C-alpha cells in the first residue's frame, strides 16, 4: 500500500493474502490492516501478475 500522491510506502500494512492465483473472471476480496492515521492520505495498491500488466488501484475505504 502506498500514498498515491507521493508513492511512499505505508508501513506497516498487513494483507490477509498477498500472493494468490485466480482464473479469468474470478473475484477476490482482500483485507488490509494499517494505522487509521493514514486514512487522511490518498491510498493505492499495485496489482500485477504472470499474465497481467501492472495496475495501480486507488483504494476507496468504507467509513
N, C-alpha and C positions, 0 to 999 in steps of 0.2 A: 504494500500500500504506500502511496506517495502523495505529497501535496501536488495537486495538478498544476498549480501556478509556478512553483519553483523546481519541481522534480525531486525534491528532498524526500528521502525515505522516512516513513512514520514508524518509529520503533519504541517499544516493542509492539508488534501486531501479530496476533495468533490466529491462524486459519484452522478451521476444523478438518480441512482436507486440502493439501497443497498440490498433490500430483495425482491425477486420475485419468482414466480412459473413458471416452464417450464415442458413441456411434452417431452418424449424422441424424439430426432431428431430435436427439436426446437433450433433456434439460437437467440442470443440476443446481441446487441451492447451496450456497456456501456461507457459513457463519464466520464472522470476524470478531475478535476481542481486542480492544485497544483503549487507551486513556480517553475518556469522554472530553477532555480539554481540547482535543484535536478537531472536534466537530465544528469549530469556527472556521476551519480551513477547507478549501475545496479539495476533495479527495478523489483518487483514482487508483485503479489496479491495471496491470498489464496482463493480457492473456495471449499465450502463444502455444503452439503445439507442432507435432510432426507434420501435419497436413494443413496447417492454419498459419496465416501471416499474423505477425504481432499486431495486437489491437489494444489501444488504451480505452478503458471504460470508466466514465465518471460515475462515482457512487451516489446514489440517492438513498438517504437514510430515513427509515421510518421513525417518526417522532411521536 
